[in-house]
């Protein structure tokens, strides 16, 4: 006999029905499970752009969820408004005895869940939440003295030591689909109803929903053995392209980690390390929520950044005069995706060449990236800025030209996103400002067709070393 007769499974950043922790427990413990999704205005109203690819990706993924639930004889409650109010209201309307959900580790989400839990408790409704979006969470991987790790490699070693089949096993929800409630759900609102517009998402190579995630993962599994060798080169198909699906939970982290762990080989193990980085950053955000606004290393909290608004504008729009930096920024602006190597290069350039506060860049990425994840974005920016946990040493500064020569040697990626340089000779593709004047007349005019560099890297490097050197007292961050 089921523990509950009627419950809600609240879907958030876990937009799938398979290998889903909260749904599995809801189905096992209840005789009728109502699935619900909220287009949460507390989140949507903060988005600066009404044409947001993330909202459209979610919309398509939720639409697929509803279709599959309908095929199972059930449906989806699709709500639009503040989840803090709507979930308790729905529980009351359905006379639900419990609400099941998966953990979220972002400060605002934790506050939301706490408030919802209080309201539900006042109604006599249980709020049950579970680990789902990471392999290890919160305080599951600790140092020998029981404190959170602040260096990645020891964390990774402890993570791998703790890992076994138990943590990688799937939650077989399909066995219990008969417990899905039979009801007529809410009509799917269109994007305009939500206050948003269509984007160019349909033109991008990013299929949505559970089916899109499965398609991309199947493709990546054929290439994963090459991941280590190809992952740093943006002009080739080397990465998984699964980051957006991981962000919105259209695929299970356990399925990905399980495949990488048991597949073995250098490529799979390197990719598994990237998944461990993801757990690491989620753990850090939970343990140190102050990093959302502040440097993890206190001595770098008040660096005297120049914060030149004209330079920031040039960086945002891919007009710095450094071709690979510009190509990366334009890729993100046009597609909502940026290759990971380019994220490091563009972030380093903003902070350590232009001396602009990492928080400015972090906010811009948060607006543009389809796969934006607060923990990973913050962790990546603080890594590049040398302000974070286990970050790039402050005195190591990427040279945008040598990075370009190394990771886009033939300029293929540059020419794809900086078409002004399509006729630039290979010899000058990484430093087009050196193109002789007589050749510029035939090819492109620097300063007119394409900007001259807005700064001299060598000069900027010395300024940054001085800037950080003034604040390099040992950190006491734990």
C-alpha positions as CSV (number, residue, x, y, z in Angstrom):
1,X,0.0,0.0,0.0
2,X,1.3,3.5,-0.9
3,X,2.4,5.9,1.8
4,X,0.6,8.7,0.0
5,X,-2.6,8.8,-2.1
6,X,-1.9,12.0,-4.0
7,X,1.4,14.0,-4.4
8,X,3.1,16.6,-6.7
9,X,6.4,16.1,-8.4
10,X,7.7,19.7,-8.9
11,X,10.1,19.8,-12.0
12,X,12.7,22.6,-12.1
13,X,16.2,22.1,-13.5
14,X,15.4,18.4,-14.1
15,X,13.3,18.4,-17.2
16,X,13.1,14.7,-17.9
17,X,11.1,11.7,-16.8
18,X,13.9,9.1,-16.8
19,X,16.5,8.4,-14.1
20,X,14.9,11.2,-12.0
21,X,15.3,11.0,-8.3
22,X,12.3,13.0,-7.0
23,X,10.0,11.5,-9.6
24,X,11.2,7.9,-8.7
25,X,10.5,8.4,-5.0
26,X,7.2,10.1,-5.7
27,X,6.0,7.2,-7.9
28,X,7.1,4.6,-5.5
29,X,5.5,6.2,-2.5
30,X,2.3,7.4,-3.9
31,X,-0.7,6.0,-5.9
32,X,-1.2,9.2,-7.9
33,X,1.7,11.6,-8.9
34,X,0.9,15.0,-10.5
35,X,3.9,16.4,-12.4
36,X,4.1,20.2,-12.4
37,X,6.3,22.9,-13.9
38,X,6.3,26.6,-13.2
39,X,7.4,29.3,-15.6
40,X,8.6,31.2,-12.5
41,X,8.2,35.0,-12.8
42,X,10.6,35.5,-9.9
43,X,13.2,34.3,-12.3
44,X,11.8,35.3,-15.7
45,X,11.2,38.9,-14.7
46,X,14.9,39.3,-13.9
47,X,16.0,38.5,-17.5
48,X,17.0,41.6,-19.3
49,X,16.2,40.3,-22.8
50,X,12.7,39.3,-24.0
51,X,14.3,37.2,-26.7
52,X,16.1,34.7,-24.4
53,X,17.3,31.4,-25.9
54,X,17.1,29.7,-22.5
55,X,13.4,30.4,-22.1
56,X,12.8,29.0,-25.6
57,X,14.9,25.9,-24.8
58,X,12.9,25.4,-21.6
59,X,9.7,25.9,-23.5
60,X,10.5,23.2,-26.0
61,X,11.7,20.8,-23.3
62,X,8.5,21.3,-21.2
63,X,6.4,20.8,-24.3
64,X,8.1,17.4,-24.9
65,X,7.6,16.5,-21.2
66,X,3.9,17.2,-21.5
67,X,3.6,15.2,-24.7
68,X,5.3,12.1,-23.1
69,X,3.2,12.4,-20.0
70,X,0.1,12.5,-22.1
71,X,1.3,9.4,-24.0
72,X,1.4,7.7,-20.5
73,X,-2.2,8.7,-19.8
74,X,-1.2,11.6,-17.6
75,X,-0.4,15.2,-18.1
76,X,1.6,18.2,-16.8
77,X,0.4,21.1,-14.7
78,X,2.0,24.1,-16.4
79,X,1.9,27.2,-14.3
80,X,3.0,30.8,-14.9
81,X,3.7,33.1,-11.9
82,X,5.7,33.0,-8.7
83,X,6.5,29.4,-7.7
84,X,6.6,30.5,-4.1
85,X,2.8,31.0,-4.3
86,X,1.7,28.7,-7.1
87,X,3.2,25.4,-5.7
88,X,1.4,25.7,-2.3
89,X,-1.7,26.8,-4.1
90,X,-1.6,23.8,-6.4
91,X,-1.0,21.5,-3.4
92,X,-4.1,22.9,-1.8
93,X,-6.2,22.6,-5.0
94,X,-5.2,18.9,-5.5
95,X,-5.4,18.1,-1.8
96,X,-1.8,16.8,-2.2
97,X,-0.2,15.2,0.9
98,X,3.4,15.9,-0.3
99,X,5.5,17.8,-2.8
100,X,8.6,16.0,-4.2
101,X,11.5,18.0,-5.8
102,X,15.2,17.8,-6.4
103,X,17.8,19.9,-4.6
104,X,19.0,23.2,-6.0
105,X,22.2,24.7,-4.6
106,X,21.9,28.4,-5.7
107,X,21.2,30.9,-2.8
108,X,17.9,32.2,-4.3
109,X,16.6,28.7,-5.0
110,X,17.5,27.6,-1.5
111,X,15.5,30.6,-0.1
112,X,12.6,29.8,-2.4
113,X,12.5,26.2,-1.4
114,X,12.7,27.1,2.3
115,X,9.7,29.5,1.9
116,X,7.7,26.9,-0.1
117,X,8.4,24.3,2.5
118,X,7.2,26.6,5.3
119,X,3.9,27.3,3.5
120,X,3.4,23.6,2.7
121,X,4.0,22.7,6.3
122,X,1.3,25.2,7.4
123,X,-1.1,23.3,5.1
124,X,0.0,19.9,6.6
125,X,1.8,19.0,3.3
126,X,5.3,17.4,3.4
127,X,8.1,18.8,1.3
128,X,10.6,16.1,0.3
129,X,13.7,16.9,-1.7
130,X,16.5,14.8,-3.1
131,X,19.9,14.9,-4.7
132,X,19.7,14.6,-8.4
133,X,21.8,17.1,-10.5
134,X,25.2,16.1,-9.1
135,X,26.9,12.9,-8.1
136,X,28.1,14.2,-4.8
137,X,26.6,17.2,-3.1
138,X,27.1,19.6,-0.2
139,X,29.2,17.8,2.4
140,X,29.4,14.3,0.9
141,X,33.1,14.8,-0.1
142,X,35.1,16.3,2.7
143,X,38.8,16.5,3.7
144,X,40.2,14.2,6.3
145,X,39.4,16.7,9.0
146,X,35.8,17.1,7.9
147,X,36.0,20.4,6.1
148,X,35.1,21.3,2.5
149,X,37.9,21.1,-0.1
150,X,39.2,24.3,-1.5
151,X,41.7,22.7,-4.0
152,X,40.4,20.7,-6.9
153,X,42.9,17.8,-7.3
154,X,42.5,16.5,-3.7
155,X,38.7,16.9,-4.1
156,X,38.8,14.9,-7.3
157,X,40.9,12.2,-5.7
158,X,38.5,11.9,-2.8
159,X,35.5,12.0,-5.2
160,X,36.9,9.1,-7.2
161,X,37.7,7.2,-4.1
162,X,34.2,7.5,-2.8
163,X,32.6,6.6,-6.1
164,X,31.0,3.2,-6.6
165,X,28.1,1.6,-8.4
166,X,25.6,2.9,-5.8
167,X,26.2,6.5,-6.8
168,X,26.1,5.8,-10.5
169,X,23.0,3.7,-10.6
170,X,19.9,4.8,-12.4
171,X,16.5,5.5,-10.8
172,X,14.2,3.3,-12.9
173,X,11.1,5.6,-13.0
174,X,9.6,3.8,-16.0
175,X,8.8,0.7,-13.8
176,X,6.3,2.9,-11.8
177,X,4.7,5.1,-14.5
178,X,1.4,3.4,-13.6
179,X,1.3,5.7,-10.6
180,X,1.2,8.8,-12.7
181,X,-2.1,10.6,-12.0
182,X,-4.7,10.7,-14.7
183,X,-5.9,14.2,-15.3
184,X,-6.3,16.8,-18.0
185,X,-3.4,19.2,-17.7
186,X,-3.0,22.9,-18.4
187,X,-2.6,24.1,-22.0
188,X,0.9,25.0,-22.9
189,X,1.3,28.8,-23.1
190,X,3.1,30.2,-26.1
191,X,6.3,32.3,-25.7
192,X,4.3,35.5,-26.2
193,X,2.0,34.5,-23.3
194,X,5.1,34.3,-21.1
195,X,6.3,37.7,-22.3
196,X,9.1,36.4,-24.5
197,X,9.8,36.2,-28.2
198,X,11.3,33.5,-30.5
199,X,15.0,33.5,-31.0
200,X,17.3,31.9,-33.5
201,X,17.4,28.7,-31.4
202,X,15.8,26.6,-34.2
203,X,18.8,27.5,-36.5
204,X,21.4,26.3,-34.0
205,X,22.7,22.7,-33.7
206,X,21.1,22.4,-30.3
207,X,18.1,19.9,-30.2
208,X,15.9,20.5,-27.2
209,X,14.4,18.2,-24.5
210,X,15.1,14.7,-23.5
211,X,15.2,13.5,-27.1
212,X,17.7,16.2,-28.0
213,X,19.9,15.3,-25.1
214,X,19.8,11.6,-26.0
215,X,20.8,12.4,-29.6
216,X,23.7,14.6,-28.6
217,X,25.0,12.0,-26.1
218,X,24.8,9.2,-28.6
219,X,26.8,11.3,-31.0
220,X,29.4,12.2,-28.4
221,X,29.9,8.6,-27.3
222,X,31.2,7.9,-30.8
223,X,33.8,10.7,-30.4
224,X,34.6,10.6,-26.7
225,X,37.9,8.7,-27.2
226,X,39.1,11.8,-29.0
227,X,37.9,14.3,-26.4
228,X,41.3,14.8,-24.7
229,X,43.0,15.5,-28.0
230,X,40.3,17.7,-29.6
231,X,38.6,19.5,-26.8
232,X,40.7,22.7,-26.8
233,X,40.3,23.5,-30.5
234,X,37.1,25.5,-31.2
235,X,37.2,24.9,-35.0
236,X,36.7,21.2,-34.6
237,X,33.9,19.1,-33.2
238,X,35.7,18.0,-30.0
239,X,33.4,18.7,-27.0
240,X,30.1,17.1,-26.0
241,X,27.8,20.0,-26.5
242,X,25.8,18.6,-23.6
243,X,26.2,21.6,-21.2
244,X,22.8,23.1,-21.8
245,X,21.1,19.7,-21.3
246,X,23.0,19.2,-18.0
247,X,22.0,22.7,-16.9
248,X,18.3,22.0,-17.4
249,X,18.4,18.3,-16.5
250,X,17.1,16.9,-19.8
251,X,19.7,14.2,-19.3
252,X,20.9,12.5,-16.1
253,X,24.3,13.3,-14.7
254,X,24.4,9.7,-13.5
255,X,24.0,8.4,-17.0
256,X,26.9,10.6,-18.2
257,X,29.2,9.9,-15.3
258,X,28.5,6.1,-15.6
259,X,29.3,6.1,-19.3
260,X,32.5,8.0,-18.8
261,X,33.6,6.0,-15.8
262,X,33.1,2.5,-17.2
263,X,34.2,3.4,-20.8
264,X,37.7,4.1,-19.7
265,X,40.5,5.6,-21.8
266,X,42.1,9.0,-21.8
267,X,39.2,10.8,-23.5
268,X,36.5,9.4,-21.2
269,X,38.6,10.0,-18.1
270,X,39.3,13.6,-19.1
271,X,35.6,14.2,-19.7
272,X,34.8,12.6,-16.3
273,X,37.2,15.2,-14.7
274,X,35.1,17.9,-16.3
275,X,32.0,16.4,-14.7
276,X,33.8,16.4,-11.3
277,X,34.7,20.1,-11.8
278,X,30.9,20.6,-12.1
279,X,30.3,18.9,-8.7
280,X,33.2,20.9,-7.2
281,X,31.7,24.3,-8.2
282,X,28.2,23.3,-7.0
283,X,29.7,22.3,-3.7
284,X,31.6,25.6,-3.4
285,X,28.5,27.6,-4.1
286,X,26.6,25.8,-1.5
287,X,29.4,26.0,1.1
288,X,30.4,29.6,0.3
289,X,27.4,31.5,-1.1
290,X,29.3,34.8,-0.7
291,X,31.2,34.0,-3.9
292,X,28.1,35.1,-5.9
293,X,29.1,38.7,-5.1
294,X,32.6,38.5,-3.6
295,X,36.0,37.1,-4.4
296,X,36.7,33.7,-2.8
297,X,40.2,35.0,-1.9
298,X,39.6,38.1,0.3
299,X,42.9,39.7,-0.6
300,X,41.6,40.2,-4.2
301,X,38.2,41.6,-3.2
302,X,39.1,45.2,-3.8
303,X,41.4,45.2,-6.7
304,X,41.6,48.7,-8.3
305,X,40.2,47.7,-11.7
306,X,40.2,50.4,-14.4
307,X,36.7,49.4,-15.6
308,X,36.9,51.4,-18.8
309,X,33.3,51.3,-20.2
310,X,34.5,51.8,-23.8
311,X,36.8,48.8,-23.6
312,X,34.0,46.8,-22.0
313,X,31.7,47.7,-24.9
314,X,34.4,46.6,-27.4
315,X,34.9,43.3,-25.5
316,X,31.2,42.6,-25.4
317,X,30.8,43.2,-29.1
318,X,33.9,41.3,-30.3
319,X,35.7,44.5,-31.4
320,X,38.9,44.4,-29.4
321,X,41.2,43.9,-32.3
322,X,42.4,40.5,-31.0
323,X,40.8,38.0,-33.5
324,X,40.3,34.9,-31.3
325,X,38.9,37.0,-28.4
326,X,36.5,38.7,-30.8
327,X,35.5,35.4,-32.5
328,X,34.7,33.9,-29.1
329,X,32.5,36.8,-28.0
330,X,30.7,36.9,-31.4
331,X,30.1,33.2,-31.2
332,X,28.4,33.7,-27.8
333,X,26.4,36.7,-29.0
334,X,25.1,34.9,-32.1
335,X,24.5,31.4,-30.7
336,X,24.4,31.5,-26.9
337,X,27.3,29.1,-26.8
338,X,31.0,29.6,-26.3
339,X,33.7,27.0,-26.5
340,X,35.3,26.3,-23.1
341,X,38.8,27.2,-24.2
342,X,37.4,30.5,-25.5
343,X,35.6,31.2,-22.2
344,X,39.0,31.1,-20.5
345,X,40.7,33.3,-23.1
346,X,37.9,35.9,-23.3
347,X,37.6,36.0,-19.5
348,X,41.4,36.4,-19.0
349,X,41.5,39.1,-21.6
350,X,38.7,41.1,-19.9
351,X,40.3,41.0,-16.4
352,X,44.0,40.8,-17.1
353,X,44.4,42.8,-20.3
354,X,41.6,45.3,-19.9
355,X,41.6,45.4,-16.0
356,X,37.8,45.2,-15.9
357,X,36.1,43.6,-12.8
358,X,35.4,39.9,-13.3
359,X,31.9,40.5,-12.1
360,X,31.1,42.6,-15.1
361,X,32.1,39.8,-17.4
362,X,30.3,37.2,-15.3
363,X,27.1,39.1,-15.5
364,X,27.4,39.4,-19.3
365,X,28.0,35.7,-19.7
366,X,24.9,35.1,-17.5
367,X,22.8,37.1,-19.9
368,X,24.0,35.4,-23.1
369,X,24.9,31.7,-22.4
370,X,22.2,29.2,-22.9
371,X,24.0,26.8,-20.6
372,X,24.4,29.5,-17.9
373,X,24.8,27.9,-14.5
374,X,25.6,30.2,-11.6
375,X,28.1,27.8,-9.9
376,X,30.1,27.0,-13.0
377,X,30.0,30.5,-14.4
378,X,31.1,32.0,-11.1
379,X,33.7,29.4,-10.7
380,X,35.1,29.8,-14.2
381,X,35.3,33.6,-13.9
382,X,36.9,33.6,-10.5
383,X,39.4,30.9,-11.9
384,X,40.3,33.2,-14.8
385,X,40.5,36.3,-12.6
386,X,42.7,34.4,-10.0
387,X,40.3,35.5,-7.3
388,X,38.7,32.1,-6.8
389,X,39.1,28.7,-5.3
390,X,42.1,26.8,-6.8
391,X,42.2,29.5,-9.5
392,X,44.8,30.4,-12.2
393,X,47.8,31.9,-10.4
394,X,47.5,35.7,-10.4
395,X,50.8,36.1,-12.2
396,X,49.8,33.7,-15.1
397,X,48.3,35.8,-17.8
398,X,47.1,34.4,-21.1
399,X,48.7,35.9,-24.2
400,X,45.7,36.3,-26.6
401,X,48.0,36.0,-29.7
402,X,49.8,32.8,-28.6
403,X,46.5,31.3,-27.5
404,X,45.2,32.0,-30.9
405,X,48.2,30.6,-32.7
406,X,48.0,27.4,-30.6
407,X,44.3,26.7,-30.6
408,X,43.2,28.1,-34.0
409,X,46.4,27.8,-35.9
410,X,44.9,28.0,-39.4
411,X,42.4,30.7,-38.3
412,X,39.4,28.6,-39.3
413,X,37.3,29.6,-36.2
414,X,38.4,33.2,-36.5
415,X,37.2,33.5,-40.1
416,X,33.9,31.8,-39.3
417,X,33.0,34.5,-36.7
418,X,35.1,37.5,-37.8
419,X,34.3,37.5,-41.6
420,X,36.1,40.8,-42.0
421,X,39.3,38.7,-41.7
422,X,38.3,36.0,-44.2
423,X,40.8,37.3,-46.8
424,X,43.5,38.0,-44.3
425,X,46.7,36.0,-45.1
426,X,47.4,33.1,-42.7
427,X,50.6,34.8,-41.7
428,X,48.7,37.7,-40.2
429,X,45.4,36.1,-39.1
430,X,46.4,36.2,-35.4
431,X,48.0,39.7,-35.6
432,X,46.2,41.5,-38.4
433,X,47.5,44.9,-37.3
434,X,50.9,43.8,-38.6
435,X,49.5,43.5,-42.1
436,X,51.7,45.8,-44.3
437,X,49.9,49.0,-45.4
438,X,50.2,48.1,-49.1
439,X,48.6,44.7,-48.5
440,X,45.9,46.3,-46.4
441,X,44.7,48.3,-49.4
442,X,44.0,44.9,-51.2
443,X,42.8,42.9,-48.2
444,X,41.4,44.9,-45.3
445,X,42.1,48.2,-43.7
446,X,42.9,47.9,-40.0
447,X,41.1,50.6,-38.0
448,X,38.3,50.7,-40.7
449,X,37.3,47.2,-41.7
450,X,38.5,45.7,-38.5
451,X,39.7,47.5,-35.3
452,X,43.3,47.9,-34.3
453,X,44.0,46.4,-30.9
454,X,42.4,48.5,-28.1
455,X,45.4,47.8,-25.9
456,X,49.0,46.5,-26.1
457,X,49.1,43.1,-24.4
458,X,52.7,43.5,-23.1
459,X,51.9,46.9,-21.5
460,X,48.6,45.6,-20.1
461,X,50.4,42.5,-18.6
462,X,52.8,44.7,-16.6
463,X,50.0,46.8,-15.3
464,X,48.1,43.7,-14.2
465,X,51.1,42.2,-12.5
466,X,51.5,45.4,-10.5
467,X,47.7,45.5,-9.8
468,X,47.7,42.0,-8.3
469,X,51.1,42.3,-6.8
470,X,49.8,45.0,-4.5
471,X,47.2,42.6,-3.1
472,X,49.1,39.2,-3.0
473,X,49.1,38.7,0.8
474,X,48.5,35.0,1.6
475,X,44.8,34.0,1.6
476,X,43.1,32.8,4.7
477,X,40.1,31.5,2.8
478,X,39.2,27.9,3.7
